[in-house]
């Protein structure tokens, strides 16, 4: 879980108790944006992992696994080699 996910949960919990301030609403929108980017990146990498497995490319699978770990740890993968 990234820090942004924890903050999003905090903001949601606050919103159940009281209306969020304008600054909190802005922060919530930022967290939702970061979460969207994170989800799309994870989906892309998972799809690539399935392709690598389908073509039995173990080197590609290892690269994707490393990128998945990076994304899970800090929200984004490093530069991809083409």
N, C-alpha and C positions, 0 to 999 in steps of 0.2 A: 504494500500500500504506500502510495506517495503521500507526502505531507499535504498536498492539495486535496486529496481525498478525505483526509481527516478534517481539514478545515471546512470542506463542503458539508460533511456530516454535522459539524458544530453549527454552521450557519442554518442548516435545515432544522436542527433541534431548537435553535433560538427562534426560528420563524414559527414554530408550533406554539411558542409561549407569548410572543409579541411580534408586531410588525418589525421587519428589518429596517435599519436606518438606510439612508441613501448610499452611504459608504459601504455598508454591509451588502446591499443589493449589487453594487458595482463589483465588490469582491466575489460575490456568489456567481455573477456572470463570468468573471475571469476564471474562476475555478471550473465552471461548466465548460468553458472553451478549452482549457488545458485538459480536462477529462476527455473531451471529444477527440482532440488530437491524439491523446494516449490510446484511446480505444481503437481508432482507425489504424494507428501504427501497429498495435498488437494484432489486429485482424489481418493486416497486410503480411506481417511476419508469419503468422500461423498459416496463412494460405501458401506462402512461399515454402514453409516447412513441409506442407503436404505435397507440394510439387517436387521438392527435392527428394522426398521419400519415394514418390511415384517413379521418378527417373533413377532412383538409387544412386544419387550423387552425395556421397558421404562428406566430401569437403564442403559442399554447399550447405548441407545440414549442420555441420559444425559452425560455419559462419553465422547461420541464422540463429542457432542456439545461443551463440555469444551475443548477438544483437538482442535477442529476447531477454537475456539476463540484464543487459545494459538498460533496456527500456523499463523493465520491472524495477530496477534499482534507482534510476534517475530520470525516468520519463521520456528519454529519447536515446536513440542509437547514434553511434558515431557515424562518420562518413562511410558510405558503402563503396566498395570497389566494384567496378563494372567489368 
